[in-house]
Amino acid sequence: MIKMIFAEDTPNHTGVAIYGDHLDFQNLYEALHTVVGEEEEFYTHHMARLRVLGVCYDIRHAMMGDREIEFVDGGMDAEKRRRMMVLAPDKNVYLKIYVLWPEILFVVIVLNDFIRLYAKKKAKQKYDIMTDRHIIWDESISMVRVLQAALAKCIRETVSETSYNRMMGMMNSSYNWFNGYATQYLDILNCRFIDMKPEKKLKNIPIMAKRITECGEEYQIVKAHVAAAAKQYNTYEDNISAAVEYPDDFDW
């Protein structure tokens, strides 16, 4: 089957592998940069923007040949080649990047905010992005939705149907969840998730979505500590790092 962007759970449930050919990745890279805007343009989402750009960083390095590749069925068999009288390979070369589960869940959710902000900017007024014909056909939004749809399909194939429905409700129930979001909390969740056994990771994918979206007590404590440290050191909150350390190597 011919595919565009698609995603799969990794063997140890540590994250997702995102696949696409060179053109897919180039279009996704440009779309993500377009939707998140220029630096400080959407100032309430500055720290969230950096996490999206982190995914862009891996996409760019994949296009440069610094990440893995995979051969994917291109839909061209011997009979088709004979009938069309062309020389063509059976497989297409797809680029591949890995993103930790908590990280990609946050990125895909917060892209709803960025789509809304970008749509307002482009339309110059408060259009309903689900119905306005000028916005729904925007190619950058459409490409970002391809990534979101790919992850939604990956989630559906990874967790139970009940967990999937619950996650979709949490991830799509409202906008503007992430104004001033303290993304240091993601580093804590990422490192905690890496340290889990594979079977526990699988069970915790829905829990990670809940932790990210509910902004509960643990998140509020982290946010308060970040704000206090930024005030103490007279710096911006995005200059404050979480008190965790990513391992140099781990099994995806």
C-alpha positions in Angstrom: 0.0 0.0 0.0 1.3 3.4 -0.9 1.6 5.7 2.2 2.4 9.3 3.0 3.4 10.2 6.5 2.7 7.4 8.9 3.6 6.4 12.4 4.2 3.2 14.4 4.7 2.4 18.0 8.4 1.4 18.6 9.2 -2.2 19.7 9.7 -1.3 23.4 6.8 1.2 23.4 9.3 4.0 24.2 8.0 6.3 21.4 6.8 6.5 17.9 8.6 6.1 14.6 7.5 8.6 12.0 8.0 7.7 8.4 7.8 9.6 5.1 9.7 10.0 1.9 11.9 13.0 1.3 9.1 15.1 -0.2 6.7 14.2 2.6 9.3 15.2 5.2 10.1 18.4 3.4 6.5 19.4 3.1 5.9 18.5 6.8 9.0 20.5 7.9 7.8 23.6 6.0 4.2 23.3 7.2 5.2 23.0 10.9 7.5 26.0 10.6 4.7 28.0 8.9 2.0 27.1 11.4 4.1 27.8 14.6 5.0 31.2 13.3 8.1 33.3 13.8 10.0 33.6 17.1 7.8 35.5 19.6 5.0 35.8 17.1 2.7 33.7 19.3 4.4 34.7 22.5 2.0 32.8 24.9 3.1 29.6 23.2 6.8 30.3 22.9 8.0 27.3 24.9 5.5 25.0 23.2 6.8 26.3 19.8 10.3 25.1 20.7 9.0 21.5 21.3 7.5 21.5 17.8 10.8 22.8 16.4 12.5 19.9 18.2 10.6 17.5 15.9 11.5 19.8 12.9 15.2 19.4 13.9 14.9 15.6 13.6 13.0 15.9 10.3 15.7 18.2 8.9 18.5 15.8 9.9 16.6 12.9 8.4 16.5 14.8 5.1 20.2 15.3 5.4 20.8 11.6 5.8 21.6 11.6 9.5 18.7 9.3 10.5 17.4 5.9 9.6 15.7 4.8 6.4 13.2 2.1 5.7 12.1 0.4 2.4 8.3 0.6 2.0 6.2 -1.1 -0.7 5.7 1.4 -3.5 2.9 -0.5 -5.2 4.9 -1.2 -8.4 5.1 -4.9 -9.2 6.4 -6.7 -12.2 3.0 -6.8 -14.0 2.6 -3.1 -13.6 6.1 -2.4 -14.9 5.5 -4.5 -17.9 2.1 -2.9 -18.7 3.5 0.6 -18.2 6.8 -0.2 -19.9 8.8 1.4 -17.2 11.8 0.5 -15.0 10.8 1.2 -11.4 11.8 -0.3 -8.0 9.3 -2.4 -5.9 10.2 -0.3 -2.8 10.3 3.3 -1.9 12.9 4.8 0.4 11.3 6.3 3.5 13.0 8.4 6.0 12.4 7.6 9.7 12.6 9.6 13.0 11.9 8.6 16.5 10.0 10.8 19.1 9.3 9.8 22.7 5.6 9.1 23.5 5.1 12.0 26.0 6.8 14.4 23.6 4.9 13.5 20.5 1.6 13.5 22.4 2.3 17.1 23.5 3.4 18.2 20.0 0.4 16.8 18.3 -2.1 18.2 20.8 -0.5 21.7 20.9 -0.6 21.9 17.1 -4.4 22.4 17.5 -3.5 25.7 19.3 -1.0 26.7 16.6 -3.5 25.9 13.8 -6.1 28.1 15.4 -3.6 31.0 16.0 -2.2 30.7 12.5 -5.7 30.6 11.0 -6.7 33.8 12.9 -3.5 35.5 11.7 -4.1 34.5 8.1 -7.8 35.3 8.0 -7.3 38.6 9.9 -10.4 37.9 11.9 -11.9 35.1 14.0 -13.0 32.6 11.4 -14.3 29.2 12.4 -11.4 27.1 11.1 -13.6 24.1 10.7 -16.1 25.8 8.3 -14.4 28.7 6.7 -13.5 27.7 3.1 -10.4 29.9 3.0 -8.8 28.2 6.0 -9.8 24.6 5.5 -8.0 24.5 2.2 -4.7 25.9 3.5 -1.9 23.6 2.6 0.1 24.1 5.8 -2.8 23.3 8.0 -3.7 20.3 5.8 -0.1 18.9 6.1 -0.1 19.3 9.9 -3.4 17.5 10.0 -1.8 14.6 8.1 0.7 14.3 11.0 -2.0 14.4 13.6 -4.1 11.8 11.7 -1.1 9.5 11.4 -0.5 9.7 15.2 -4.2 9.1 15.9 -4.1 6.0 13.7 -0.9 4.9 15.5 -2.6 5.4 18.9 -5.6 3.4 17.8 -3.4 0.5 16.7 -1.4 0.6 20.0 -3.8 1.0 22.9 -7.2 -0.5 23.6 -10.4 0.9 22.0 -11.5 2.3 25.4 -8.1 4.0 26.0 -8.1 5.3 22.4 -11.5 7.0 22.8 -10.5 8.5 26.1 -7.3 9.8 24.7 -9.0 11.4 21.7 -11.4 13.1 24.1 -8.6 14.5 26.2 -6.5 15.5 23.2 -9.3 17.3 21.2 -11.8 18.5 23.7 -10.8 22.2 23.7 -8.4 24.8 22.5 -5.8 27.0 24.2 -4.7 24.5 26.8 -1.1 25.5 26.5 -0.9 29.2 27.1 2.4 29.6 29.0 2.8 25.9 29.4 5.8 24.9 31.4 7.4 22.4 29.0 10.0 21.4 31.6 7.2 19.1 32.8 7.6 17.2 29.5 11.2 16.5 30.3 10.2 15.0 33.6 7.5 12.8 31.9 9.9 11.8 29.1 12.6 10.7 31.5 10.2 8.9 33.7 8.7 7.1 30.7 12.2 6.0 29.4 12.9 4.3 32.7 9.7 2.2 32.6 9.6 -1.5 31.6 8.1 -2.0 28.1 4.9 -3.4 29.4 4.5 -0.5 31.8 5.2 2.0 29.0 2.4 0.5 27.0 -0.1 0.9 29.9 1.1 4.4 30.5 0.6 5.9 27.1 -3.0 7.0 28.0 -1.7 8.2 31.4 0.9 10.4 29.7 -1.9 12.1 27.6 -3.9 12.7 30.8 -0.9 14.1 32.7 -0.1 16.5 29.8 -3.7 17.7 29.3 -5.1 17.9 32.8 -2.3 20.3 34.2 -2.8 18.6 37.6 -1.1 19.1 40.9 2.3 17.7 39.8 2.3 20.0 36.8 1.3 23.0 38.9 4.2 22.4 41.3 6.7 22.2 38.4 5.3 25.4 36.9 5.6 27.2 40.2 9.2 26.0 40.7 10.1 27.2 37.2 8.5 30.6 37.7 10.3 31.0 41.1 13.7 30.0 39.6 13.3 32.4 36.7 12.5 35.2 39.1 15.5 34.3 41.3 17.9 34.2 38.5 16.3 37.1 36.6 15.9 35.2 33.4 13.2 33.8 31.1 11.3 30.6 32.2 12.5 28.8 29.1 16.1 29.2 30.3 15.2 27.0 33.4 15.9 23.3 33.0 14.1 20.5 34.7 16.1 18.6 37.3 16.3 15.5 35.2 18.9 14.0 32.8 18.1 12.1 29.7 20.1 8.8 29.3 22.8 8.8 26.6 21.3 5.7 25.1 18.1 3.7 25.5 16.1 1.1 23.6 13.2 2.4 21.4 
